[in-house]
Amino acid sequence: MRKAKLLKNYATYTASTESIKVVAQNIKCIRIGFVGLENTTTANTLANTIAHSSAVKLTVGGEIETLIRHDDLFALNFALDMLKLGMSDPSWLLGTGTDNTYTWLKTILPVFLTTDKDVYINLDYTGVTNVDGTTLTLCVEYGDRPYPSKPLALRYVSVNTATSFTEADISVAGKKLVGLLIYSTTIPATTAYDTSAGEIKLLVKREEKAHYHWFDLDNVEADVEDTVVWAILDNYRFIDFSDDPIPADDLKVAIKSLVSATDAVRLIGVYL
């Protein structure tokens, strides 16, 4: 039977949280709810709202299993459908440019963990422009169904791209890569044919196992008519390895820009 418990109940959120203990067995996920009030007549944006936390961290038995930026978690929530993990997409309400109107955002941190070790979650507060009275609600979903003794882990690395291949180490000992979310600062536009993540190679123990081009990769899926969310998600691509996960003990990604970009790429690995 599915169960749920509030870890934070509409609590004031104006500074980074303490380490919040997750007391539950057979943890499926943790739902993150952020709510605030506009404090000016200038509406906040979705891009600004999803950056309310610079990092979301989950530790199990004192070891960091998940460390992810919240804006990347927002994008990953859309991609989780591709991994068939049974997670819903994010939902949100933006203010209207009127003082004291509500802004809220719901995202989900997947966990899928059964353990008797101590589990903690931390959020590093960033804040949202034009919003105050911010609150945080955290809800853990769990139940009777057992999961693996290691959680689904989310890790990210940042690297500046170049016109020749630059490598980033995305190794996680003892785990396998089931998905890779890629954020590219520069993306192709109608008058600028360039992208930070123009080509992507996966190297397992220095051996090339996959070679992709930006235009071959899957978009993070959302309603194509929602121009607000697409303005965010069009900087992301996702590779699904769930049908044949890649050993992550010695795993690197080599990236080069398409033409001349030399800005940042983030690689968000999903590991089991």
N, C-alpha and C positions, 0 to 999 in steps of 0.2 A: 504494500500500500504506500502511495506517495504521501510524504509528510513535509511540513515546512515550519521554519522557526525564524523569528526576527532576531538578528544580531545587533542591528541598529534600527531604532524605530523613530523616524522623522527627527533625527538628532541634529543639533547645530553642527554645521560643517564649514568652518572658516579657517581651519588649520589641519595639517596632516593628522591622520588618526593614530591612535595607539595600536599596538598589536592586538587585534580582536580575535579571541579564541573562537574557533568554530567547533562547537560541541554537537556532533552528529555522527552517526554511522552511515555508511553507504551513501556518500555525498555525491549528488548528481551535478549540482551547479550552485553558484551564488548569484543572486539577482541584485543589481546595483541600481538604486533609484536616487536621482539628484533632482532637487526642487529649489527654485529661487523666485524672487520677485524683481521685476524691472524697477530700477530706481531712477530712471530718466525717461525722456520721451524718445530715446533712440533705442530701437529694438536690437537685442543681441542676435548673433548669427548661430547657425548650427555648428559651423566649424569652431567657433569660440566655445560653445557649450560643451562639445564633446571633449574638449581639452581641459575639463574641470579638474582632472587629476593627472599629474605628470607620470605617475607610475601606479600600477596595481601589482601587489606582491603577495604570493601565497607560499608559505613555508610548511613543510611536513617534517616533524621530528628535528627541527632546527635547520633543515636544509631548504634552500630556495628551489622551488619546483617551477613556479611561474613568476616572471617579471616582464611586464608588458606596459607600454604606454596606453592610456585610456583611449586616445583617438585611434590607435591601431586596433584596439579591442573592438571598438565600434565597427570598423570595417570588417574585422574578422567575423563578427556576429553574422554578417550577411553571407560570408563564405562557408560558415559551418554547415549550411544546408547541403553544400556539395559533398561534405563528409558524412552526411546522413546521421548526424548526431542528435536530431530531434530537438533542436534549439529554435526558439522564435527570433525573428528579426528585432532590432532595436525599435523603440517607439519614442516620440518626443512631441513637445508643444513649444513653439517659440512665441515670445511676446509680440505685441502688436505696435510697440512704440508708445505705449501708454503707461504712465507710472503705476506701480503696484499690480501689474498684470503678471500672471504666472508663466514661468518657464520650467519645463521638466524634461527629464531624459531617463530612459530605462535601457540598460545593457545587461548582458549575461556573461559571467565568467564560468566556462565549463570546467569541471573538476573530474568527475567519474573516479571516485576513490573510496576504497574500504580500508580502514586502518585503525589501529589502536594508539597510534602516535599522536602527539599534539599537533593540531592544524591551526594556523593563524593567517589572517588576512590583514594587509595594510594598504591604505591609500594615501598617496602624497598629494596634498591639496595644491591646486594652482590658482583657482578662482576664475570667475567669469566676468568679463567686462559688462557694465551696465546692469548688473544683477547683484542684489544683496539678500540678506535673510536666508542664506543657502543652507539646505539641510541634506542629510544622507540617510537613506534607508537601505539596509542590507538584509537579505532574506536567503537562508540556505534551504535548498530542496534536497531531501534525502528519502530513504524508504527501506523496504525489506530486501530489495534486489542487491546482491553483492556486486562490487566492481573490482578491478585489479588493485593490487596493493601499492601500485604507483599511479599517481594521477596523470591525466592528460596535462602535459607541461607546455607552456608558452614562453618562448625566449626571443629576444631580439638583439640584433647588432646593427650598428650604423657604420657606413663606410662612404668615403668620398669617391665617386667614380672618376674615371679618366678615359682618354681615347684609346688606351691599351688596357688589357685585362688587369683588374685589381682584385686580390683575393680577400675574402672574409671567412673567418673560422666560425662555423655554426655547429661544432661538435657538442654533443651531450652524451657523456659516457653511459653506457648501458641502456640507451634508448634508441628508438627508430623514428625517423622523420615520416610523418603521415601527411603533412601539408606545409606549404611554404607561401606566405603572403609577402608580396614585394611592394614597397612604396618607392615611387620614383618622383623626385622633386620636379624635374623637367619632363614634360610629356609632349607628344606631337600636337601641334596646333595647325591651323589652316595656312599660316604663313611661316611656320618654323618647324622644319622636319628634323626633330631631335628628341632624344629621351635619355635620361640619366642611365636607365637600365635597358640599354639597347640590346645587349646580348647577355645571356646568363648561362653559365656552365656549372654543373654539379660534379665535384671531384670526391670520390671515395678512395681513401688511401692513395691520393695523388692520381688515381685513374679516372679519366673522364667518363661519366655514366650518362650524362644528359646535356644537351646543348639547345637552348631556346632563343627565340627572337621575341622582342616585346609584342609584336603584332600577332604572334602565334598563341600567346598566353590567354587564359580565360579571364574575362572581366569578373569582378566581384558583383554578383547579381543583385539588382534592385529594380524598382519600377522605373523604366526608362523615361517615363513622362515626368518624373520628379526631378526637376533640374537642380533643386537645392542639394539633394543627397548625391546626385551624379557629379556635381561640381567637386565633391569630396572623393567619391569612389573612383573617379576616372584616373586618379593617380595611383591606383592599386591594381595588381594582378595576382592571381592565385594559381598554384600548381597543386593538384590533388595526387598524392602518392598512396592513398589509403588501400588500394587494391594490391599494392606490392611495396610496403614501406622500405625505406632506405636506412641501413645501419648508420647510426650517427656518432659512433665512437671516434672516427677520424673523417670528418665531413667538412668540406669547404665549398664556398660559392665564389666563382670568378665572374666579375661583371665588367663590362665596358660600355661607354656611352655610344649612341648611334652615330653622332657627328662630332660634337665638340664640347658637350656638357661636362662639367667637372664639379658637380654639386652632389648632394647627399642621396644615398639610397639606404632604406631600412629593410632588413630581412627578418621577418617574424616567423620563426619555426614553430610548428605544432608537432609535439613528440608524444609517443607512447612508450 
